Amino acid sequence: MSDRGAGAAATWPAGDLEKVDRCPICSSTQRTLRHQAVEDWSFGCAPGHWSYWTCDDCSSLYLNPRPTVSTIGRAYASYYTHRAVASGGGFRGLKLRWKNERLSLRLGADITPRLGLPGSLHAWADRKAQNMALPFGWDALAALPPGRFMDVGCGSGVVLNLAQRMGWQAEGLEFDSVAVASARHVGLTVTEGGYERLHDWPQAFDALLCSHVIEHVHDPRAMVEAMHVALRPGGTLLLSTPNAQSDAHRFFGRYWRGLEAPRHLTLFNEAALVSLLELVGFDVASHADDLLETVRESRRIARIASGKDASSYKFAPQPSQVMERRLGGHDFIKLSARKR
């Protein structure tokens, strides 16, 4: 057997792996092998070749075997959450100020540092602001009356900084100690720990953001329950995560950027995730769009994994020209959930 076919234990110690006997979402034991030999092509800091299984009942996708809770941290050695909140001078600083100028106009907040354009240019800048592509949840957060806000899995604090500028009493929760230190260095309020810490704040928050975090946890059902506990009745959860039913996933297979083994432990079917949220006690609305946001990076991964020049992907045929699109084939699940 080749090293590639030997499984995760060939490069990730067998004692640091655990088997997953049932679907983390619906608990079904019926499953089908979907992908083998998936590697950490995105960040290159986690050794191993990994397998994803599709749940035959809810169509969610999960990693098996997977790193244990106590060892998963080594898969984040060079993860993007280590990056500090952007700052600086020169051209980079100018770009940051222009971005913050548009964000301030778009979200109705004073997000600094900004350009401070004269009033005669506000109409022009506002048109530019309306065309900005914002991460899911930013517009929704700006539309809610400010109160107490928690970013669950806040990284180095980009959204916390933004929420403060919008008038929220903003706090973060993050298990990555390097990211916590980075956020605290710029004066943000961040608690180090996992989602279990949410039980320390029963009915404390008016809004929670969980952006591309739930796919990283070993027990997503317990995480949903913890977020429900931490919200006040009527509070809002803004939740986004990769969509296992994505057309890009179907097209790129094991090279799809949304897999990101071994950090992404569970990839969700939207209907199954909505059912889980409703079962716990949320009223849920979907904000799914038709975008395929992972195509560029998935093409790069496919080139690297196949041994071809990674730069040549720019000149390859566009997947959009040959990819069949299906209803529900968007890249990311985007939900707002109101606690009953």
N, C-alpha and C positions, 0 to 999 in steps of 0.2 A: 504494500500500500504506500502511495506517495505521501509526502508530508502534507500536501494540500488536502488529501482525502482522509487524513488521520483524525480530523476534527479539532475542536478548540483545545483539547487536552495536550496536543502536541506542542503548543507554545504557551498556553495559559495553564498553570499547574492544576492537575486534576482535583487536588484537595481544595482548590479555590473556586470550584464550579459546583452548581447545583442543578438537578434535573427539575423540569417543570412538567408535572403530571397532568395538568388540566389548564384550560384557557383561563388567563387571569381576569377576563371580563365576565364570561357567562358560566365558567366552571365546567364546561363540557370536556370530556376526555376523548372525544372524537376529533381527529385531526389528520391533515395531509401535509407531507413535506413539500415546502414551496421553494426554498433556496438553500443551496449548500455552498460552502467555501466563500462566504462573504467576509471581506476584510475591512479594516479601518482605512479605507481609501481617502476619507475626508481629512483626517488629522494625523494619521500615521503614528499614533502614540499608544495604541492598544494592540498587542500581538494576538495572533490566533486566527483561525478560520471557523466561521460560525454558521449555524443553520437556523432558518426561520420556518415555522410551521403555521399553516392556516387552520383556524378552527372551523370544522365542518358545519357547526351550528350557527355561529354569529359572524363568520367570515373575517374576524380579526386575525392579526398576525402576531406571533410571539417567538422570542428567542429561546431555544432549548438545545443543549444546556446553556446556562448563563452564569456570569460571575456572581458570587455571593455578595450579600450586602456589605460585608466587611472588606471585600477586596475590589469592588467596582471602582473605587476611587482612583486606582492606578490608570484607568482608561481615560482620565481627564487631565493627564499631565500637561498637555499643551492645548487645552480647550479654549474656545473663544471667550468664555466668561471671565478669563483672567485679564482681559483688556480693560484699561482704565477708561472712565468717562472722557470723551474727546476734549482736547484743549489744544492750545498752541498758537503760534504766531505765523507770519508769512502767508503763503498762499493757502495752506491748510486752515489757518485761523480765519482767513477771509471766507473760505467755503463754509466753515462752521457758522460764522455770523450770518451769512446769506441763508443757510438752512434754518437757523433759529428765527430769522426775521419772518420767513414764510410760515414756520410753525406757530409763531406768535399770532399772526393774522388768522391762520386756519383754525387754531384752537382757542382763540380769545384769551391768551395768557402772555405774560411778559417773560419770554424764555431768553435768557442771556447766556453768553454775550451775543448781541445782535447788531445789525448795521445801524439802526436808528435812522431809517430813511425819512426824508421830509414828507409831509402830508401829501404833497403833489404827486408822489410816486406810490402812494398806498394802493390806489386802484389797480395799477399795473402789477404790483407785488402780490396783491390779493388774487389776481387771476392766475399768477404763477403758483400761488399756494394751493389753490383748488385742484391743480393738476398733480400735486404731490401724491406719490404712492406711500401711504402710511401703514405701519404694522397694524394688524387687527387689534382693536381695543382702544386705540388712542382717541379716535373720534368719539367713541362711546363714553370713555372716561371724561372727556371734556364736556359732554352733554349732560352728565349726571351732576346733581348738586354736591359740591365738595363735602367730604366728611372724613372718616378714618379709612385709610386704604392700605392694603397689603399686597405686595408683589411676591407671589410664591415662586421661589426660584429666580431671584432678582438679578443674579449674576453680579456684575460690577456696578449696577445701579442706574443704567441709562433711563429706564422708565420711572424709577423713583425720583430722579432729578426732575424729570418732566412733570410728574404728578405734583410735586411740591410747587412748581411754577404755576400750576393750575389751581392752587389753593387747597390741595388735599393735605391732611396730616398723614404723611406717607412713611410706611415702614416696609422693610424687606425681610425675607426669610431665604437663606441660602446655605447649602451644605458644604460648598467648596470654600475652604478657609482662605485660599488665595484671592478669590473673588470678593469674599467678605472684607478682607483687609483693604482691597482696592476701593470698595465702596465707602468704607469708614474713613479712608484717607481724605476723601473729598467732603466729609461731613454728613454722610447719609446714615440713617438709623437702620441697622441691619442686625438681625439675630442669626447666629450660626446654628444650623441644625436642619433636619429633614421636616417633611410635612407633619410628622407626628407632633411637633411643637405647636401646631395650630390648636390642639386641645387645651393649651395653656390660656387661650383667649376666647372663651365661649361667648358667642353673640357679640363680639367686640367690633366687627368691621362692617362698614357700609358697602364696600366693594372689594373684591379680590380679583387679581389678574393671575392667570396660570397660562403663560405663553410658552408653548413648546417645552413643557416640563413633564407632564404626566406620562409621556412615553418613556421617560427615564427611570420611573420608580418600579420597585418590585411588586407592590400591591396597589394597583390603581384604584381598586374598589375602596380600600381603606383611605386613600388620599381624597377621593370624592366625599366620603363621609366626614373626614376631618375638615374639609373646606366648608361643608354644610354647617358643622358645629361652630366654626369661627365667624360665620356671617350672622348679622342681625336679621330678624324676620323682614322680608321685603328687600334684603340686600342682593347685590348683583355679582355674579361670577362671570368673568369673561375668560373663555377657555379656547385655546387653539392647539392643534396637534396635527401631524401628518395623517393623510387619509390612505389607508391600506388599499382602497379601491381606486386610487389615482390612475388615470390613463397613462401618466408618465411611468408609474410603477409597472404597469402591464407592458409598456413598451421597452423599458430598460432592464427589467428583471432585477437580478441581484446587484446591478450597478446603479440602481435608483438612489439618488441622494437622500431620500427620506428614510432609508434603512439605518445607516450609520451604526453598524454593529461595532462593539457590543454595548454602546451606550443606550441605543433605542431598544428597550426590552419588549415593548408592546406597541404595535401599530393598529389603529382602531378602524373599525367600520362605523360610519357616522350613526347609523340606526342603532347599533348596539350601545354606543356611548350615550346617545340620547336616552335610551331605555334605562341605562344605569343611573343617569342623573335624575330622571323622573322617579325611579324607584326610591332613591335616597330622599327626595323631597324638594325637587326643583321643577319649576315650569320653564321649558326650554324653547328658545327660538334659534333657528339656524341662519347664519349669515354667509353661507357658502357662496363663493363666486366661481366663475368658470376658468379661473387662471391656472396656468401650469408654471409655477415659479421655480421648479427644480430642474428644468430641462437643461439649461446651460451647464450647471455643475454636474448633472448626470452624464452629459456627453463627455465632459472632461474626465470623469471617473472611468467611463467605458474605454476611453483612449489609453489612460494610464494602465488600467488592468489588462488590456489586451497587448501591451507592450509597444504601442504606436506612439508617435510623437504627440505629446499632449497639446502642443500648440496648433496642430493641424485640424483639431475639431472645429475651429472657426470656419473652415472652408468645406466642411462636410454638408450634405443635404440637411436641411432643417427638419427635425422630427415632425413639426407641425404640418409639413407637406405630405407626410405619409402616415401620421398617427391617427387612428380611428378614435373619435371622441364619443363618449357615452354619457348619458345622464348620470350625475353623481360622480363623474370622473375627475373632479377638481383635486388639486394637490393637497389642500389643507382643510381640515374641519375647523370651522369657526362658529362658536356658540356663545350666546348670552343666556344665562340661567338665573332666574329669580327665585330666591328661597321662599317657600310657602310659609 
